[in-house]
Amino acid sequence: MELTLQPIGYIRSEKQVKFQAPHQPEAEGPERSVLDLLPGHSYEQALQDLAGFSRIWLVWWFHRNATWRPLVQPPRGPVRKRGVFATRSPHRPNPIGLTAVQLIAVEGRRLILGPCDLVDGTPVFDIKPYLPGCDAFPEAGSGWTAEVEGLHRVPPAFEVHFSPLAAMQAQWLREVRSIDFCPRMVDLLARDPSPHRTRRIKRRDDTRWMISCGAWRALFEVEGPLVRVLSLEPGYPRRFLEDPQRGAMPDKDAQLAFLEHWPEA
């Protein structure tokens, strides 16, 4: 059997790459996203009475995933593979996502949303109201994630410092290009800087490690409980960035400008 689904709209947010999307967004916060519903389908009527709900469910598509895996390595916790149906991994047979998100306002065919884990352009299939009496089970068992949540309640085991060069590069990205992946990077490294496929941490050479942060990378070294970020660099080589045949790349102009300042990056 084949099923045909048509998106009812698309998410608009500042998140261009998966690294920017937290695995579980904060329940409340200053972040705003927008769900633009498509015209010509009477969706304005379908949204009637929705404004009274403080949260809604979004049913959506992991549109950047082309394959699935029966076993996946979750980004949090020890390096261990789990059955995909016991995780919220995007690598699913049918990559359907489900997110409960804060509903701030309904404006015509546009929904103003709070923090969410969807990147810009995510297709949305359906909207359902969140009902606390039916959808919340605070005493429900959380399986293997209970142990991981316990570990995350413990203070981070590592302290992250930036070298003068890395601090200068991070400041330039933040102030000149409005790009700041460092808070999330620091959170990951402070918890566990060891090699991890899903966290995209791997060895660069005998003394240095590398973490991929969406369109960017950071080189670091580890000495005891100290993680020292040595430098930042673009995620794409210059020959790719300057090749017109390669099409759109996230932060392409910012990466080229970065290389003008730090050509050895």
KOLBAPA-925975 format. One record per atom (N, C-alpha, C, O): residue in one letter; x, y, z. Coordinates in steps of 0.02 Angstrom, whole numbers, padded with zeros to 5 digits, always signed. Layout:
BEGIN
AXYZ
...
! end
This chain:
BEGIN
M+00042-00060+00000
M+00000+00000+00000
M+00044+00063+00000
M+00095+00066+00035
E+00025+00111-00039
E+00059+00175-00039
E+00011+00228-00014
E-00048+00228-00032
L+00036+00274+00027
L-00002+00330+00052
L+00027+00394+00024
L+00087+00402+00022
T-00016+00438+00004
T+00007+00503-00022
T-00013+00557+00027
T-00072+00566+00043
L+00037+00594+00051
L+00026+00649+00097
L+00047+00714+00064
L+00096+00717+00028
Q+00010+00766+00077
Q+00026+00832+00052
Q+00037+00880+00111
Q-00006+00883+00155
P+00092+00917+00112
P+00102+00965+00167
P+00046+01017+00168
P+00021+01037+00116
I+00028+01037+00228
I-00020+01092+00235
I+00016+01159+00243
I-00015+01212+00238
G+00081+01156+00257
G+00119+01217+00266
G+00192+01202+00281
G+00212+01144+00283
Y+00231+01255+00293
Y+00302+01247+00304
Y+00325+01292+00362
Y+00300+01347+00372
I+00373+01266+00400
I+00402+01303+00456
I+00451+01355+00430
I+00490+01341+00385
R+00449+01414+00460
R+00498+01466+00446
R+00533+01482+00512
R+00501+01504+00560
S+00597+01472+00514
S+00635+01485+00575
S+00706+01504+00556
S+00725+01503+00498
E+00745+01523+00607
E+00815+01542+00595
E+00860+01481+00593
E+00920+01488+00580
K+00834+01422+00607
K+00875+01362+00607
K+00883+01337+00535
K+00835+01315+00503
Q+00945+01341+00510
Q+00958+01319+00442
Q+00986+01248+00438
Q+00981+01215+00386
V+01016+01225+00492
V+01046+01158+00493
V+01024+01122+00556
V+01003+01153+00605
K+01030+01056+00556
K+01006+01015+00612
K+01042+01031+00677
K+01012+01025+00730
F+01106+01050+00673
F+01144+01064+00734
F+01112+01119+00775
F+01117+01120+00836
Q+01078+01166+00742
Q+01047+01222+00777
Q+00983+01202+00812
Q+00958+01238+00855
A+00955+01144+00795
A+00892+01123+00824
A+00905+01078+00885
A+00933+01024+00876
P+00886+01098+00944
P+00896+01056+01003
P+00855+00992+00999
P+00802+00991+00968
H+00880+00939+01030
H+00844+00875+01026
H+00778+00879+01063
H+00730+00846+01044
Q+00776+00917+01116
Q+00714+00931+01152
Q+00713+01005+01167
Q+00748+01027+01212
P+00674+01045+01131
P+00674+01117+01142
P+00648+01136+01210
P+00610+01098+01240
E+00669+01194+01234
E+00644+01219+01298
E+00568+01230+01293
E+00542+01248+01240
A+00535+01218+01348
A+00462+01226+01348
A+00442+01298+01335
A+00393+01311+01300
E+00479+01344+01363
E+00465+01415+01353
E+00531+01449+01335
E+00585+01422+01349
G+00527+01508+01305
G+00588+01543+01288
G+00573+01598+01238
G+00518+01603+01212
P+00623+01641+01224
P+00613+01697+01180
P+00609+01678+01106
P+00586+01718+01064
E+00630+01618+01089
E+00632+01598+01018
E+00562+01597+00988
E+00513+01578+01020
R+00558+01619+00925
R+00495+01618+00889
R+00505+01584+00821
R+00555+01596+00787
S+00457+01542+00803
S+00455+01512+00737
S+00385+01526+00709
S+00340+01546+00745
V+00378+01515+00644
V+00315+01528+00610
V+00296+01468+00569
V+00339+01438+00536
L+00233+01449+00571
L+00206+01398+00526
L+00161+01434+00476
L+00108+01459+00494
D+00182+01436+00413
D+00143+01466+00360
D+00103+01412+00325
D+00132+01368+00294
L+00037+01414+00331
L-00006+01366+00296
L-00016+01389+00224
L-00016+01449+00209
L-00026+01341+00179
L-00032+01356+00108
L-00100+01387+00093
L-00150+01372+00125
P-00101+01432+00043
P-00165+01464+00024
P-00207+01417-00019
P-00183+01367-00046
G-00271+01434-00024
G-00316+01399-00069
G-00345+01334-00043
G-00371+01295-00082
H-00341+01322+00022
H-00368+01260+00050
H-00415+01271+00109
H-00432+01224+00145
S-00438+01332+00119
S-00483+01349+00174
S-00452+01335+00242
S-00487+01321+00291
Y-00386+01340+00247
Y-00353+01328+00311
Y-00370+01382+00363
Y-00366+01369+00423
E-00389+01442+00339
E-00410+01493+00387
E-00469+01468+00428
E-00472+01480+00488
Q-00516+01434+00396
Q-00573+01407+00432
Q-00552+01349+00477
Q-00578+01341+00532
A-00505+01308+00452
A-00483+01251+00492
A-00449+01272+00556
A-00447+01234+00604
L-00422+01333+00558
L-00389+01358+00618
L-00436+01390+00668
L-00416+01411+00722
Q-00499+01393+00650
Q-00548+01424+00695
Q-00549+01388+00762
Q-00549+01327+00765
D-00548+01425+00816
D-00551+01401+00886
D-00484+01375+00911
D-00480+01354+00969
L-00431+01375+00871
L-00367+01348+00893
L-00332+01396+00942
L-00293+01374+00984
A-00347+01461+00937
A-00311+01511+00977
A-00320+01500+01052
A-00281+01527+01091
G-00370+01462+01074
G-00380+01451+01145
G-00333+01401+01176
G-00332+01393+01237
F-00294+01366+01135
F-00247+01315+01160
F-00178+01346+01169
F-00156+01385+01127
S-00144+01329+01224
S-00077+01356+01236
S-00023+01315+01201
S+00032+01341+01189
R-00038+01252+01185
R+00011+01210+01150
R-00025+01169+01097
R-00085+01154+01103
I+00011+01151+01044
I-00016+01110+00990
I+00035+01056+00971
I+00095+01064+00982
W+00009+01003+00942
W+00051+00952+00912
W+00061+00967+00838
W+00014+00985+00803
L+00123+00961+00814
L+00138+00966+00743
L+00160+00897+00719
L+00204+00866+00749
V+00130+00874+00665
V+00151+00812+00632
V+00188+00833+00569
V+00160+00868+00527
W+00250+00811+00562
W+00292+00839+00509
W+00339+00786+00480
W+00338+00728+00501
W+00379+00806+00432
W+00421+00761+00393
W+00495+00779+00401
W+00514+00837+00393
F+00536+00729+00417
F+00609+00739+00417
F+00632+00741+00344
F+00656+00691+00318
H+00624+00797+00312
H+00632+00802+00239
H+00704+00798+00216
H+00717+00791+00156
R+00752+00801+00262
R+00822+00796+00241
R+00850+00726+00251
R+00910+00715+00242
N+00808+00679+00268
N+00830+00610+00277
N+00806+00567+00219
N+00748+00568+00201
A+00853+00529+00190
A+00836+00486+00133
A+00839+00412+00150
A+00814+00371+00112
T+00868+00394+00207
T+00876+00323+00226
T+00855+00314+00298
T+00845+00362+00335
W+00850+00251+00318
W+00834+00236+00388
W+00880+00182+00413
W+00911+00146+00373
R+00884+00175+00480
R+00926+00124+00511
R+00887+00090+00566
R+00854+00124+00605
P+00889+00024+00571
P+00854-00010+00625
P+00887+00003+00693
P+00852+00003+00744
L+00952+00014+00693
L+00988+00032+00755
L+01020+00100+00746
L+01051+00114+00695
V+01013+00143+00796
V+01040+00210+00793
V+01077+00226+00857
V+01065+00194+00909
Q+01121+00275+00853
Q+01159+00295+00912
Q+01133+00363+00936
Q+01147+00413+00904
P+01095+00365+00989
P+01067+00429+01013
P+01123+00478+01031
P+01177+00457+01051
P+01109+00543+01024
P+01161+00592+01038
P+01178+00599+01112
P+01233+00622+01129
R+01133+00579+01156
R+01145+00585+01227
R+01158+00517+01257
R+01134+00466+01233
G+01196+00517+01311
G+01209+00454+01346
G+01270+00419+01320
G+01306+00445+01278
P+01283+00358+01345
P+01343+00320+01325
P+01340+00300+01251
P+01286+00299+01220
V+01398+00285+01224
V+01403+00264+01154
V+01373+00194+01148
V+01407+00144+01162
R+01311+00191+01128
R+01276+00127+01123
R+01219+00135+01074
R+01183+00185+01074
K+01210+00085+01032
K+01156+00087+00983
K+01091+00062+01014
K+01091+00016+01055
R+01036+00092+00992
R+00970+00074+01016
R+00924+00060+00957
R+00936+00085+00901
G+00872+00022+00968
G+00823+00011+00916
G+00789+00077+00899
G+00769+00114+00944
V+00782+00092+00835
V+00758+00157+00814
V+00689+00172+00843
V+00673+00230+00857
F+00647+00121+00853
F+00580+00133+00880
F+00581+00149+00954
F+00530+00168+00983
A+00640+00141+00986
A+00648+00161+01057
A+00680+00229+01062
A+00701+00249+01117
T+00685+00265+01007
T+00717+00331+01006
T+00673+00380+00966
T+00622+00361+00938
R+00696+00442+00964
R+00664+00493+00922
R+00709+00512+00864
R+00705+00568+00839
S+00751+00466+00844
S+00797+00478+00789
S+00759+00495+00725
S+00705+00469+00714
P+00787+00537+00682
P+00756+00551+00617
P+00764+00494+00567
P+00730+00494+00516
H+00807+00446+00582
H+00821+00392+00534
H+00770+00336+00541
H+00785+00283+00568
R+00709+00349+00517
R+00652+00304+00527
R+00628+00277+00460
R+00640+00307+00408
P+00592+00218+00461
P+00565+00192+00398
P+00521+00243+00363
P+00527+00252+00302
N+00478+00276+00400
N+00440+00333+00375
N+00458+00392+00420
N+00434+00396+00477
P+00499+00438+00396
P+00528+00489+00441
P+00478+00543+00461
P+00484+00601+00441
I+00430+00523+00501
I+00379+00569+00526
I+00399+00594+00595
I+00419+00555+00638
G+00394+00659+00604
G+00410+00690+00668
G+00348+00713+00704
G+00296+00727+00673
L+00352+00717+00770
L+00296+00739+00812
L+00324+00785+00865
L+00368+00766+00903
T+00297+00846+00869
T+00323+00895+00916
T+00265+00932+00948
T+00219+00955+00915
A+00268+00938+01015
A+00221+00981+01051
A+00254+01049+01060
A+00307+01054+01089
V+00222+01101+01034
V+00253+01166+01032
V+00205+01219+01060
V+00144+01213+01054
Q+00233+01271+01089
Q+00194+01326+01116
Q+00160+01364+01060
Q+00193+01383+01011
L+00096+01377+01066
L+00059+01418+01018
L+00051+01488+01047
L+00019+01497+01099
I+00081+01536+01014
I+00080+01605+01039
I+00022+01645+01008
I-00011+01683+01043
A+00011+01637+00942
A-00041+01675+00910
A-00062+01642+00845
A-00023+01605+00814
V-00124+01655+00824
V-00150+01634+00759
V-00164+01697+00720
V-00206+01738+00741
E-00131+01705+00663
E-00139+01765+00621
E-00156+01744+00550
E-00112+01733+00509
G-00220+01739+00536
G-00241+01716+00470
G-00220+01644+00459
G-00242+01599+00495
R-00178+01633+00408
R-00152+01566+00394
R-00085+01554+00427
R-00051+01505+00412
R-00065+01598+00470
R+00002+01595+00501
R-00005+01582+00575
R-00044+01614+00610
L+00035+01533+00600
L+00039+01519+00671
L+00106+01543+00697
L+00158+01526+00670
I+00104+01582+00750
I+00165+01604+00784
I+00179+01555+00840
I+00137+01545+00884
L+00238+01524+00838
L+00255+01469+00884
L+00313+01488+00929
L+00353+01532+00913
G+00319+01453+00985
G+00376+01461+01029
G+00433+01416+01007
G+00436+01395+00949
P+00480+01400+01052
P+00538+01359+01034
P+00517+01292+01007
P+00472+01260+01033
C+00550+01270+00954
C+00536+01205+00925
C+00600+01176+00895
C+00650+01211+00887
D+00598+01112+00877
D+00657+01077+00852
D+00654+01066+00777
D+00684+01018+00752
L+00619+01108+00740
L+00612+01101+00668
L+00655+01152+00633
L+00656+01211+00652
V+00691+01130+00580
V+00732+01176+00542
V+00689+01212+00490
V+00633+01191+00475
D+00715+01266+00464
D+00679+01307+00415
D+00661+01264+00354
D+00702+01227+00328
G+00598+01271+00332
G+00575+01235+00273
G+00545+01167+00287
G+00525+01133+00240
T+00540+01147+00351
T+00511+01082+00367
T+00437+01079+00346
T+00399+01123+00365
P+00418+01029+00307
P+00347+01022+00289
P+00305+00994+00346
P+00326+00946+00380
V+00248+01023+00357
V+00202+01002+00411
V+00141+00971+00380
V+00112+00998+00332
F+00120+00913+00407
F+00062+00876+00380
F-00002+00889+00418
F-00056+00887+00389
D+00003+00903+00483
D-00058+00909+00522
D-00045+00948+00586
D+00012+00954+00608
I-00099+00975+00614
I-00098+01011+00677
I-00152+00982+00721
I-00209+00971+00699
K-00135+00969+00784
K-00185+00944+00831
K-00177+00982+00897
K-00121+00999+00916
P-00231+00995+00932
P-00224+01030+00997
P-00193+00983+01049
P-00207+00923+01051
Y-00151+01011+01091
Y-00123+00975+01148
Y-00172+00978+01206
Y-00192+01032+01227
L-00192+00920+01231
L-00240+00915+01285
L-00205+00888+01347
L-00190+00828+01349
P-00192+00929+01397
P-00154+00906+01456
P-00184+00845+01490
P-00148+00802+01513
G-00251+00842+01492
G-00283+00785+01526
G-00275+00720+01490
G-00280+00667+01521
C-00263+00722+01424
C-00257+00662+01384
C-00186+00648+01362
C-00166+00590+01354
D-00147+00700+01352
D-00081+00693+01321
D-00023+00692+01370
D+00033+00678+01351
A-00036+00706+01434
A+00018+00708+01483
A+00011+00649+01532
A-00042+00638+01561
F+00066+00612+01541
F+00068+00556+01588
F+00133+00562+01629
F+00181+00526+01616
P+00133+00607+01678
P+00195+00621+01715
P+00227+00560+01748
P+00287+00559+01758
E+00186+00510+01766
E+00214+00452+01802
E+00234+00395+01754
E+00253+00341+01777
A+00229+00406+01689
A+00245+00353+01641
A+00319+00337+01643
A+00361+00381+01652
G+00336+00273+01633
G+00406+00252+01630
G+00439+00279+01567
G+00408+00281+01514
S+00502+00297+01572
S+00538+00326+01515
S+00594+00282+01490
S+00640+00305+01456
G+00592+00217+01506
G+00639+00170+01478
G+00711+00187+01490
G+00729+00211+01544
W+00752+00175+01440
W+00824+00186+01447
W+00842+00260+01455
W+00897+00276+01478
T+00796+00306+01436
T+00812+00377+01441
T+00813+00401+01513
T+00841+00454+01528
A+00783+00363+01559
A+00783+00384+01629
A+00854+00390+01655
A+00871+00437+01691
E+00896+00341+01638
E+00966+00343+01660
E+01002+00403+01629
E+01041+00436+01663
V+00989+00416+01565
V+01021+00472+01531
V+01000+00538+01563
V+01041+00582+01573
E+00935+00544+01577
E+00911+00606+01609
E+00944+00616+01677
E+00960+00672+01697
G+00955+00560+01713
G+00990+00565+01777
G+01061+00591+01769
G+01084+00632+01809
L+01095+00568+01717
L+01163+00591+01704
L+01165+00665+01687
L+01211+00701+01706
H+01113+00689+01652
H+01112+00759+01633
H+01092+00805+01690
H+01099+00866+01685
R+01068+00777+01744
R+01055+00818+01803
R+01118+00829+01844
R+01120+00872+01888
V+01169+00790+01829
V+01233+00798+01863
V+01271+00855+01828
V+01268+00859+01767
P+01306+00898+01865
P+01345+00952+01833
P+01393+00924+01780
P+01419+00869+01789
P+01406+00961+01726
P+01452+00938+01674
P+01520+00920+01703
P+01545+00952+01749
A+01550+00868+01675
A+01613+00843+01700
A+01673+00881+01673
A+01728+00875+01700
F+01664+00920+01619
F+01720+00955+01587
F+01707+01030+01588
F+01651+01054+01588
E+01762+01067+01588
E+01759+01140+01583
E+01787+01160+01515
E+01840+01137+01495
V+01751+01202+01480
V+01769+01221+01411
V+01798+01291+01411
V+01765+01338+01434
H+01859+01299+01385
H+01891+01364+01378
H+01904+01376+01303
H+01913+01329+01265
F+01906+01440+01284
F+01922+01460+01216
F+01991+01491+01214
F+02009+01531+01256
S+02031+01472+01164
S+02094+01506+01153
S+02080+01577+01130
S+02024+01591+01108
P+02130+01622+01133
P+02119+01691+01108
P+02095+01691+01035
P+02052+01731+01017
L+02123+01647+00993
L+02102+01645+00923
L+02030+01622+00917
L+01991+01654+00882
A+02012+01568+00951
A+01943+01543+00947
A+01894+01595+00973
A+01839+01603+00945
A+01912+01629+01027
A+01867+01680+01055
A+01857+01737+01006
A+01802+01763+00998
M+01912+01757+00971
M+01907+01811+00922
M+01863+01789+00863
M+01822+01828+00839
Q+01872+01728+00840
Q+01832+01703+00784
Q+01758+01698+00803
Q+01714+01716+00763
A+01744+01673+00863
A+01675+01668+00885
A+01642+01736+00891
A+01584+01745+00873
Q+01680+01785+00917
Q+01653+01853+00923
Q+01638+01883+00854
Q+01587+01915+00845
W+01683+01872+00806
W+01672+01897+00738
W+01609+01866+00707
W+01568+01902+00678
L+01601+01801+00714
L+01542+01768+00687
L+01478+01795+00720
L+01428+01806+00686
R+01481+01805+00785
R+01421+01827+00822
R+01403+01899+00805
R+01345+01914+00793
E+01454+01943+00805
E+01440+02015+00798
E+01434+02037+00725
E+01394+02082+00710
V+01472+02007+00680
V+01472+02029+00611
V+01422+01989+00569
V+01391+02016+00523
R+01414+01925+00584
R+01372+01882+00543
R+01311+01854+00579
R+01272+01816+00549
S+01302+01871+00642
S+01245+01847+00682
S+01241+01771+00682
S+01186+01742+00679
I+01298+01738+00686
I+01303+01665+00689
I+01333+01646+00756
I+01388+01668+00773
D+01298+01606+00794
D+01324+01587+00860
D+01304+01515+00876
D+01250+01502+00902
F+01348+01468+00859
F+01337+01398+00875
F+01374+01377+00938
F+01370+01319+00959
C+01409+01424+00969
C+01453+01407+01025
C+01415+01384+01088
C+01439+01337+01120
P+01358+01413+01107
P+01325+01388+01167
P+01308+01314+01164
P+01319+01277+01211
R+01280+01293+01107
R+01263+01222+01100
R+01327+01179+01098
R+01329+01125+01127
M+01378+01203+01063
M+01441+01166+01059
M+01472+01158+01128
M+01494+01104+01146
V+01472+01211+01167
V+01500+01208+01235
V+01462+01159+01278
V+01491+01121+01316
D+01396+01159+01271
D+01355+01112+01310
D+01373+01040+01294
D+01379+00998+01339
L+01382+01025+01229
L+01400+00956+01209
L+01469+00937+01234
L+01478+00882+01261
L+01518+00982+01226
L+01586+00966+01247
L+01593+00962+01322
L+01632+00922+01348
A+01555+01002+01358
A+01559+01001+01432
A+01532+00936+01459
A+01555+00912+01512
R+01484+00906+01424
R+01456+00843+01446
R+01502+00784+01430
R+01515+00741+01472
D+01527+00783+01368
D+01568+00726+01347
D+01602+00742+01281
D+01569+00742+01229
P+01667+00756+01281
P+01703+00773+01219
P+01731+00712+01182
P+01769+00719+01134
S+01712+00652+01203
S+01740+00592+01172
S+01709+00581+01103
S+01655+00607+01089
P+01742+00543+01059
P+01717+00531+00992
P+01646+00502+00993
P+01631+00458+01033
H+01604+00528+00950
H+01534+00507+00949
H+01506+00523+00881
H+01510+00580+00857
R+01477+00473+00848
R+01452+00482+00780
R+01396+00533+00776
R+01399+00578+00734
T+01346+00527+00820
T+01289+00571+00816
T+01306+00642+00838
T+01280+00690+00810
R+01349+00649+00888
R+01371+00716+00909
R+01423+00744+00861
R+01443+00801+00868
R+01444+00703+00813
R+01490+00724+00760
R+01556+00748+00788
R+01582+00801+00769
I+01583+00708+00835
I+01649+00722+00863
I+01696+00666+00840
I+01681+00607+00846
K+01753+00685+00813
K+01802+00635+00791
K+01872+00663+00797
K+01882+00723+00807
R+01921+00619+00792
R+01991+00638+00799
R+02015+00673+00736
R+02000+00650+00681
R+02051+00729+00743
R+02081+00763+00687
R+02153+00739+00676
R+02173+00725+00619
D+02191+00734+00730
D+02259+00708+00726
D+02278+00680+00794
D+02234+00665+00834
D+02343+00673+00807
D+02365+00641+00869
D+02345+00679+00932
D+02336+00649+00985
T+02338+00744+00928
T+02325+00784+00988
T+02259+00823+00986
T+02236+00848+01037
R+02229+00829+00927
R+02170+00871+00920
R+02109+00831+00899
R+02113+00779+00866
W+02051+00858+00919
W+01987+00829+00901
W+01946+00881+00864
W+01963+00940+00865
M+01893+00860+00834
M+01851+00906+00795
M+01778+00891+00809
M+01757+00833+00811
I+01738+00943+00817
I+01666+00936+00822
I+01634+00976+00765
I+01651+01034+00754
S+01589+00945+00729
S+01553+00979+00675
S+01491+01012+00704
S+01452+00980+00740
C+01482+01075+00688
C+01426+01115+00714
C+01386+01143+00656
C+01388+01203+00642
G+01351+01099+00621
G+01314+01121+00562
G+01362+01139+00506
G+01399+01097+00482
A+01361+01203+00486
A+01404+01226+00431
A+01474+01245+00456
A+01515+01270+00417
W+01489+01233+00520
W+01553+01253+00548
W+01585+01196+00587
W+01553+01146+00603
R+01649+01205+00602
R+01686+01155+00641
R+01727+01191+00694
R+01743+01250+00688
A+01743+01154+00746
A+01787+01180+00798
A+01839+01127+00814
A+01824+01068+00822
L+01902+01149+00818
L+01956+01105+00838
L+01968+01114+00913
L+01967+01171+00938
F+01980+01059+00948
F+01991+01065+01020
F+02039+01011+01044
F+02052+00962+01009
E+02065+01021+01103
E+02107+00971+01136
E+02079+00960+01206
E+02045+01002+01234
V+02095+00902+01233
V+02070+00883+01299
V+02129+00866+01344
V+02172+00826+01326
E+02130+00897+01402
E+02181+00883+01451
E+02148+00876+01519
E+02129+00926+01550
G+02140+00815+01542
G+02104+00803+01604
G+02032+00826+01597
G+01998+00809+01550
P+02009+00867+01646
P+01940+00891+01642
P+01932+00956+01601
P+01879+00986+01602
L+01985+00976+01566
L+01984+01039+01529
L+01980+01025+01454
L+02020+00988+01426
V+01930+01056+01422
V+01925+01056+01349
V+01943+01126+01325
V+01913+01175+01345
R+01993+01129+01282
R+02016+01194+01256
R+02000+01199+01182
R+02028+01162+01141
V+01954+01244+01165
V+01937+01255+01095
V+01993+01297+01064
V+02005+01354+01085
L+02026+01269+01014
L+02085+01301+00985
L+02067+01351+00929
L+02095+01405+00926
S+02020+01331+00886
S+02003+01374+00830
S+01937+01351+00800
S+01915+01294+00811
L+01906+01395+00761
L+01846+01380+00723
L+01864+01381+00649
L+01913+01411+00629
E+01823+01348+00609
E+01836+01346+00536
E+01772+01330+00499
E+01726+01301+00528
P+01769+01349+00435
P+01710+01331+00394
P+01704+01255+00387
P+01754+01219+00391
G+01643+01233+00376
G+01632+01161+00367
G+01643+01138+00296
G+01645+01078+00282
Y+01652+01186+00249
Y+01662+01169+00179
Y+01729+01197+00155
Y+01747+01253+00175
P+01766+01161+00114
P+01828+01188+00087
P+01815+01246+00039
P+01760+01250+00010
R+01864+01288+00030
R+01855+01346-00014
R+01835+01327-00085
R+01794+01361-00115
R+01863+01272-00111
R+01847+01253-00180
R+01773+01236-00188
R+01744+01247-00241
F+01742+01210-00135
F+01670+01197-00137
F+01630+01262-00134
F+01583+01272-00172
L+01651+01307-00089
L+01616+01370-00080
L+01618+01414-00142
L+01572+01452-00155
E+01672+01408-00180
E+01681+01450-00239
E+01657+01416-00303
E+01663+01444-00357
D+01631+01355-00298
D+01608+01319-00356
D+01534+01333-00369
D+01492+01311-00329
P+01517+01370-00422
P+01446+01387-00434
P+01402+01327-00449
P+01341+01331-00445
Q+01433+01271-00468
Q+01394+01211-00484
Q+01368+01174-00423
Q+01326+01130-00429
R+01393+01192-00364
R+01373+01156-00304
R+01310+01183-00271
R+01285+01155-00223
G+01284+01237-00298
G+01220+01262-00273
G+01225+01293-00203
G+01279+01312-00181
A+01167+01297-00170
A+01163+01331-00106
A+01197+01291-00051
A+01192+01230-00049
M+01232+01326-00007
M+01263+01297+00052
M+01246+01341+00111
M+01245+01403+00104
P+01233+01313+00169
P+01218+01355+00228
P+01277+01399+00247
P+01334+01376+00248
D+01263+01462+00261
D+01314+01510+00283
D+01371+01517+00231
D+01428+01530+00250
K+01355+01509+00168
K+01407+01511+00116
K+01445+01577+00116
K+01506+01578+00118
D+01408+01633+00114
D+01441+01699+00113
D+01482+01711+00176
D+01536+01740+00173
A+01456+01690+00232
A+01492+01699+00295
A+01556+01658+00296
A+01607+01681+00323
Q+01554+01598+00269
Q+01614+01557+00267
Q+01668+01587+00222
Q+01727+01586+00239
L+01647+01614+00165
L+01696+01647+00120
L+01726+01708+00154
L+01786+01720+00148
A+01684+01747+00188
A+01710+01806+00223
A+01756+01785+00280
A+01807+01818+00293
F+01739+01731+00314
F+01782+01705+00368
F+01851+01688+00340
F+01902+01703+00372
L+01853+01657+00282
L+01917+01637+00252
L+01959+01696+00230
L+02020+01691+00223
E+01927+01753+00218
E+01966+01813+00203
E+02002+01838+00265
E+02057+01866+00260
H+01972+01829+00322
H+02004+01849+00385
H+02055+01798+00410
H+02108+01815+00434
W+02037+01734+00402
W+02080+01680+00426
W+02090+01629+00369
W+02059+01576+00369
P+02132+01645+00320
P+02140+01603+00260
P+02167+01533+00275
P+02158+01487+00235
E+02199+01524+00333
E+02227+01459+00349
E+02176+01413+00382
E+02191+01355+00396
A+02116+01438+00395
A+02066+01398+00430
A+02045+01339+00387
A+02003+01299+00408
! end
